[in-house]
Amino acid sequence: MALVATDGSNNSMEPHQFQMSQRAMALANIETMNVGIGDFENNSLILSGLITSNEKTNAVQTTIFDGRIEKLNVNYVGEYIKKGQQIGLIYAPGMFSAQDQMITSSSYRETHQKLWAAARKNQGLWKLTDEQVNEVIRTGRPMENFPIIADVSGTVTEVLATEGKFYKEGDPLFKVSNLYTVWAVFDAYENQLPMLSMGQDIKITSKSFEGRKLEAKISFIEPILDSSRRTVSVRVTLNNKEQLLKTGMFIEGTVKVDGSNQVLTVPKSAVLWTGKRSLVYLKPNPDNPIFEMVEVTLGNAIGDSYVILEGLSPGDEIVINGTFTVDAAA
């Protein structure tokens, strides 16, 4: 559809503005509206998020001796281990010499029990079981490689150690988490915070389990704002006994909006996308068909609208229908 040119008699336009005739606007069915404060009592706020491990159930397996990892049975993320399970072998030179001293002192363990107890505890020998101590004494040969025993049960979420490397006592070998409960972590913009509260109902969906909605409650709203993204984390604790939820899974959370009168919104039809930028067309003068392009920063979607974080003010008049035609005229 051809646009009708104006006579160019309006000299009040800024260099970045352009004008359309009333006839061209009518032919293009261009509609505008004044940006107001959103009223979405019967609508929903949609938050985007990820499934993460429940940090309260996370644990780190460490070494209990200085030594070189001779064998590590835990080699990949996702492996499940049980508390008490042997997960590798470590060569500990200090433990070797301590055992040698223990063998020497074993001859008076019946007559000098205090001396024997001191030798037993030397350099961490108290960490050996009675069965291991008795076997060392019986054979008269120190153990060269010591078993590494899992301290906790859980799913391995990160492997930090490799075979053949030397580690000090307390160095982390891998991280584990009990994935029977997980966290759903959402990002919420600062001007959405008045709509959210602890204990609020939220419905969680994902393309990974289409057709199902998980109902839960918001368990935590982070008190510290991410200054670069202008967001806070909203957390939900989910039961995961069915192992339906995997860490890293993309999810959406839907919250019934209550008291959203503090949120500035525009219809989705008003927004144009050009690469990474979001644009709307502003009509700065209600009496003249003059338009200018304005870049806006969008928040999350609320129904058929977007939350506006930056770029517009209440009362601004913007194009909501025929946006592409106005863009072509620009």
N, C-alpha and C positions, 0 to 999 in steps of 0.2 A: 504494500500500500504506500503510495507516494505521500510525502509530507508536504504541507503547504507552507511556503516561505513567508516570513513576516516582512514588513517594510523596513525594518531596521531602524525605526524612528526612536526606539527606547534607548536613551544614552545613559541610563542609570545602572546598567549591568556591569558587574565585575568581569575581569578577563576570563575567569574560570567558569562563568555562567553562560547559559544559552537560553534562547526563547523559542517557544512554539506558538503557533496561532491557535485560537480557540477552535477553529474548524478542524485542524489537525488533531487536537486533543479529543474532540468529539468522535472523529473517525476511528481513532485508536482506542476508544473506550477507556481513556485514562481516568483513574480514580485516585483520589488522595485522601488522607486522613491525618488528623492531629494525633501525635504520639501522646499517649496518656499513661497513667499508672495502671498496670494490669489488674484485672479482677477475675480470678480463676478459681472461685470457690468450688466449682463442680468439675474442675480439671485436675490434671496431674503434672507433677514435676518429674522429668525423666533424667536420671543420673547415670553416667557411664562409669564402669569400674572394672576391677580385676579380682580374681580369686587369688589369695595369698595364703601361705601357711599361718597358722595361729602361733604368734610369737611366744605366747605363754606356754606352749607345749614344746618349743624348740630347745634343743640341747646340743652341746658340743662334746664329741669324744676326743679325749686328749691322751697323750702318752703319760705313763706313770714312772718311766725310767728315761735317763739320758741314753740315747743309743741310735743305732741304724736300723731302719725298717728292712727286715729281710724278706718278709712276705706280707702282703696286704690283701685280704680276701674281699674287701669292699672296694669295688672298682668303678661303679657307675651310679648315677643319680636314679632314684626310684627303687633301689634295692631295699628290702625290708630286713631288719636285724632284730634279734631278741636280746634282752638283758641276760648276761651270763654266757652269751655265745662267743666262741673264739673267732676273732676277726683278723688275726694276723700274728706275726712273730717279729720280735725285736731283739737285736744283739746289743747287750748293755755291758761294756767293759767294766764299769764300776761295780756292777752286780756280780760279775765274774770273780773279782778279787775278794768281795765281801763274802761270797760263798766259800772261797778257799779258807778264809779266816774262821768261818763258822765250822768247817769240817775239822780244823785243828782244835777248836775249843769244845767240840762235841764230846771229847773224852771225859770232861769233868762236868757235864751238864747235870748229872745226878748229885754230885757232891757240892758244886758251887752254882746253885741255881740262879743267883743274882748275876753272876758273871755270864752265865749262859743266856739269860734273858737280854743282857746288854748286847751280846754278840748276835743274838737272834734279830734284834731291831736295827743292827748296824746297816747304814746306807739303804734303808728301805726294805730290808729283808722281811719286815713285818708284813709286807704285801704278798709274800708267798704263802700258799696254803700249807697246812700241816703235812698234807700228803706230799707236796713238793719238797718240803724240808726233809722229811723222812727218807725220800728217795735219794736226795743228794747225799745225805749222811750214809745211807746204805751202800751206795755205789762208790762213795769217796770221790766222785767227779762232779765239778760244778756244771750247772746248766749253762750252755752257751747262748741259746735263743729262748727268750721268754714269751709265753703266749700273751697276746693283747686281748683282753676280755671286754666286751661291750658293757658299758655302765647303764645304758637305758635301752628301751625298745622304741622302734619308730622307723620311719621311712627316710632314707638318705636323701637330703636335699642339696648337698654340696660336698664334693670330695676335695680335700685340701692337701693330702699327703700322697707321696709317690714312693715306690719301693727303691731302696738303695740310698736314700738320703738320710742324713743324721738329724735327729730332732732332740730338743731338750725336754726335760720333764715339764709337763703342762702345755706343750705345744699342741695346737688343734690338728686332728687328723681328718675329721669330717663332721658335717652337721646333720642332725636328724630332727625329724618332726613327727609328732603323732597327728596324722591327717584324718582322724575320726571327727575332729572339728577343724574348720577352716575359717578364714576371714574373707568377707566380701568388702573391698575397700573402694569407695567412690570418691570422686572429686566434686566438690561443691564450691561455687563462686561466693565471694564474700557477701554480695547482695542477695544471695539465696538463703543465707543462714537464718533470717527471721522465719523462714518457712519450715525449718527443720528443728527437731528436738529429740532428746534422748527418750527411748521407749516408743517412738513413733512407728507405726506400721509401715512396712515396705514390702513390695512384691518384686521378686527377682526372676528375671528370664535370661535366656541365652540361646543363641543359635545352636549351641552344642547339645541342648536338650529341649528342642522346640516342642511346644504343646504342653509343657509343664511350667507351673509358676510356684516358686518357693516363697512362702509367707514367713516373715521374720520381723524383728524389731531393731531399730537403730540402737546399738549398744554403746557407741562412743563417737563423739564429735571432737576432733583434734582442736586444742585451744590455740595452736600456733598457726598463723597464716603463712603460706608459701609466698614470699614477696615477689618472686619472679613470675609466678603463674596466677597469683591472686586467688588461690584456692585453698581449701582446707580438706582434710581427709575425713570422710564419714564412714564409720566401720560397723559391720554387722557380723555377728558370730553365728555360723551355720553348722548344724549337725551334718556330718558326712559319713555316717556309718555305711551307707550304700556305696561309697566311693564314687558318687556321681560327679562331684566337683573336683577339678584338677587345678593345681596351682598354675597361674598364668592365663587361665580361661577368661575371655572377655564376657562381661555381663552387663545387664541394664537393670536399674532399680527404679520402680515407679512409686512415688509418694503422693498421696492425696494432699493437695495444696491447701493450707489453712493460713489465712492472714497474708496473702501474697500482694497486698496493696502497696508494698514497698518496692515492687519489682517493675522496672521499665521494660516494656516489651513492644515488638512490632510483628505483624503477620509475616509468615515465611515467604509469601508472594512478593514482599517488598525488597527482599535481599537478592543481590546478584553476586556471583562468585567469579573472581578473576584470579586464578592461581591461588595464592595463600590469602588474598584480601577479600573482605566482605564489604560490599558497597550498597548504599541506598541513594535514591535521588530525593533531594530536599527542595521544597518550594519555599524560598525564604520570604516571599511577599505574597500574601493571600489574594491580593487584588491583581497581580500580574502573572501571566503564564511563564515565569522565569524559573529555571531549575539549575541546580548544581549538584555535582557528585560529592558524596560524603563517605569516607571510610569509617566503618564501625567495628567494634570488637564485640563478638557474640559470646553469650554464655550458653547454657544448655537450653534444650527445647522444653516449652510448656505447651502441650497440646499442639495447636497449629501456629504457634508463635515462638519467637526467639527472645531470650533475655538479652537486653542491650547493656553491656558493661561500660562502653565508652563510645562517644561520637555523636550522641543525640541528647536532647533535653526534653522534659515534658512540655508539650505545646508545639513542638516542631511539626510542620506539615510535610509529609512524605508521600511518594507515589506507592500505591499498594496494588494497582492493576494497570497493565500496559507498560510495565517496567522495561521490558526489552525494546519496546518502540521508543521510549524516551532515551534509552541507551544508544539506539541507532541514530537518533537525532543528535545526540551529543558527539 
